[in-house]
Amino acid sequence: MGEKGKGSVGLIDKSKMPVAVGVAFVWFTTQFGGGFASGAQLIQYFVAFGIWALITPILAQAIGAVFQWYALRHAKKHNTYDYRSFNDSFYGKFAPIFSNLYEIVYIILLCLAPSVAFATGGSTMEELTGLPYMLCTLIIGAFIFLITIYGTNIVRKAASTLSVIIIVGLLIVYIPNIIANWGNISSNIGAMAANPAPAGPALWQCFIYGAFQLASIGLLVQHAEPFSSTKEAKTSMIYGFFVNAGIIMLSTLGMIAIVNNPDLTTSSVPILLLVRGGVGSSFMTPIISILIILGAISTAVNMIAGVIQRVTNAYEKPEVREKANGKPTKLTIITGIGFTLLAFGIAQFGLLPLVQKGYGYLGYVTIAVIVIPYIIRMILEAMGKVD
C-alpha cells in the first residue's frame, strides 16, 4: 500500500494489514453500499424468495469471488490496472466491441451505484439529524469528493478502515437484535420451509444480484497493482468471500426477522424497522444510521475513484502526475467534481426506484458484457488457447 502520507493519518496501512486483505475489504465496501446497507437489496433479491434466502446470498458471494479473482489475476499478470487497458488486454481481438460496451456498463454503474449511495446516506442522515435531505446529500458528497481525489492508495486504506468500523458496528447491531428476535426468525424460517417458493426464480434473482455486482469489476483491478504475485488475487478473494458471506448472511437473518412487518413494503430503509423494534433502539438507531452513511460513502468513493483512474491514465501525461508528487492534479479534481455532481443529481429521484429497477436492468447488461465473455475466456484458457 505504500508509506503513510499526510492524507492517510489514522488509516490502516500495509504494515498493519496485508494488501490482499485490503483488497478483500475494497470488495466488501463496494458491495456494502446504499442498497445493501439499508436492507432493501437483501429483501428484493433474497428474502422475498423465502427459504432460499438461507443459501442464495452465499451463492452470490461465490459468483463474485470467482469472477473477481479471475480479473485480478489477469490484471497482475498483464500489468493492466485501469479498466480500459485491462479490458483491451482481457477481451483481445474482441476488445473494440467489449471494451466499449464495458464503458457503457461503467457509465450506467456510475450513474446508479453512487446515486443509490447518495440517496441512502442522505435519507438516513436526514432522519438522524433532521437536516434537509439536499443538505445531507451535499455533506456526503463533500466527503466522497475529498477521499476520492487522493487516489487509489487512500481509497484502499479508507476501505480497510471503514470495513473494520462497519463490520464491528454491524456485529454490535445485528447480533443482539437477532438473538432478541430469534423466536420470530425461527418461526418465519419454519413457515418458509413449510411452503417453499420455487427454486428457479430464487436462483435467477441470486444470479442477477451476482451479475450486477460484477459491473464494478473494472474498478477492482486497479488494486491488483501492489500484489507481489498473481497468487495474492486468489488469497484476497478467499478473504473477501468469507467476510462478505458472513456479513450478508447476518444481515439476511435480520431481514427475515421483520419479513411480516406491515411497514416493510413502504420502507426505503428496512434495517431501521429491525433496530427500532429491537434491543436498545435508542442507541442502536444512531449506530446503524452511521454505518449506513459510511457504507454509502465507501461505495461511491470506490466507483468514482475507478473512473478517475481511467480518465487520468488516458488523458494525463505521466510527468504531470510526477510533478504533483502525490497531490491531486487538476484533471483528478475536475473528474471527481463532475462525477460527484452527477451522482448527487440522480439521487434526487429517490432510493426505492433506483434499487428496484436500476440494478435489475444493470444485471442483464452485465451478463452479456462480463459474465458470458469471462466464462468463454476461462474455457479457452483451460484449453491453452489464450494466456
Secondary structure, DSSP 8 states (H G I E B T S, - for coil): -----GGGTTS--TTTS-HHHHHHHHHHHHHSSHHHHHSHHHHHHTGGGGGGGGTHHHHHHHHHHHHHHHHHHHHHHHT--SHHHHHHHHHGGGHHHHHHHHHHHHHHHHHHHHHHHHHHHHHHHHHHH---HHHHHHHHHHHHHHHHTTHHHHHHHHHHHHHHHHHHHHHHHHHHHHHHTHHHHHHHHHHHHHS---HHHHHHHHHHHHHHHGGGHHHHGGGGTT-SSTHHHHHHHHHHHHHHHHHHHHHHHHHHHTTT-TTTTT-S-THHHHHHTSTTHHHHHHHHHHHHHHHHHHHHHHHHHHHHHHHHHHHS-HHHHHHHTTS--HHHHHHHHHHHHHHHHHHTT-HHHIIIIIHHHHHHHHIIIIIHHHHHHHHHHHTTS--
